[in-house]
Amino acid sequence: MYEEGDKIGAVDPVTKVDATVSLQNKPWGTHVALRLGNVKGPLTCDLVAVGRNGQEQTVTTWAVPASGYGMDKGDGSPAKWGAEPLYTHGGAAFERADIARFEVRTLDGKHLATVRM
């Protein structure tokens, strides 16, 4: 699903979290696949679509284990859990043109990354 959409990404200058969304127009709104890396856990997070009108819609939620996602283990060993990025997907009722940005947050409100459209 991630490979099929139009991709837009960003690395947050403060958190260094690497987030890329892959978007597909659907009759019901926008299908969104997320690739997330360089995030340390344990955390519970969500991806939120923010409309140009300021409304917010949750696209998906997930948990980050203590080992994180997309973390370079730096020891030269074969890939371990957490070395690969997270891929997840969901949808928003917004039409793509009506989305201003996507925000990756923890469920307790901490900002991790923003992808601007």
C-alpha positions in Angstrom: 0.0 0.0 0.0 2.8 2.4 0.9 4.5 1.9 -2.5 1.4 2.7 -4.5 0.7 6.2 -3.3 2.1 9.7 -3.7 4.8 10.3 -1.0 5.5 13.3 1.1 7.9 13.2 4.0 9.7 15.2 6.6 12.3 14.8 9.4 11.4 16.8 12.5 14.3 19.2 13.3 13.9 18.7 17.1 12.8 15.0 17.6 14.6 13.7 14.4 11.6 11.4 13.8 11.4 10.6 10.1 7.8 10.4 8.8 6.6 9.9 5.3 2.9 9.6 4.2 1.8 7.9 1.1 -1.6 9.1 -0.2 -4.2 7.7 -2.4 -7.5 9.4 -3.4 -10.5 7.2 -2.7 -14.3 7.8 -3.1 -14.6 7.9 0.7 -11.7 10.3 1.3 -7.9 9.6 1.4 -6.1 6.4 2.1 -2.9 7.1 4.1 0.0 4.8 4.6 2.7 5.9 7.0 6.4 5.0 7.1 7.9 6.0 10.5 11.6 5.8 11.6 14.0 7.1 14.2 11.4 6.9 16.9 12.3 5.5 20.4 9.8 3.8 22.7 7.9 2.8 24.6 5.2 5.0 23.3 1.6 4.9 22.0 1.0 7.2 19.1 -1.4 8.4 16.5 -1.4 9.9 13.0 -3.8 12.8 12.7 -4.9 14.5 9.5 -5.4 18.2 10.0 -7.8 19.8 7.5 -7.4 23.3 6.0 -10.4 24.2 8.1 -8.6 23.2 11.3 -10.6 20.0 11.9 -8.7 16.9 12.9 -9.3 13.3 12.0 -7.3 10.3 13.5 -6.0 8.2 10.7 -4.5 5.3 12.8 -2.9 4.5 16.2 0.0 2.2 17.2 2.5 1.2 19.9 6.2 1.7 19.7 8.2 -0.9 21.6 11.2 0.0 23.8 13.5 -0.9 20.9 11.8 1.7 18.7 11.3 1.8 14.9 13.9 2.6 12.3 16.7 2.7 14.8 20.3 2.0 13.6 21.6 -0.5 16.2 25.2 0.6 15.2 26.8 -2.7 16.2 27.1 -4.3 12.7 25.0 -7.2 13.6 22.1 -8.5 11.5 18.9 -6.5 11.6 17.2 -6.7 15.0 13.7 -5.9 16.0 13.4 -2.1 15.8 15.9 -1.7 13.0 13.2 -1.5 10.4 10.8 1.4 10.1 7.1 1.1 11.1 4.6 0.8 8.3 0.9 1.3 9.1 -2.1 2.7 7.3 -5.6 4.0 7.7 -7.9 6.6 6.2 -9.3 10.1 6.6 -12.7 11.3 5.3 -11.0 14.5 4.1 -10.4 14.8 0.4 -6.7 15.1 -0.2 -6.9 18.7 -1.3 -8.6 19.6 2.0 -5.6 18.2 4.1 -3.2 20.9 5.4 -0.8 18.5 7.2 -0.4 15.3 9.1 0.9 15.2 12.7 2.5 12.2 14.4 1.9 12.5 18.2 1.9 10.4 21.3 -1.5 9.7 22.7 -0.6 12.0 25.7 -0.1 14.9 23.2 3.7 15.0 22.6 4.6 16.2 19.1 6.9 13.8 17.2 6.7 15.0 13.5 4.7 17.1 11.1 4.3 16.4 7.4 3.0 19.5 5.5 1.1 19.1 2.3 
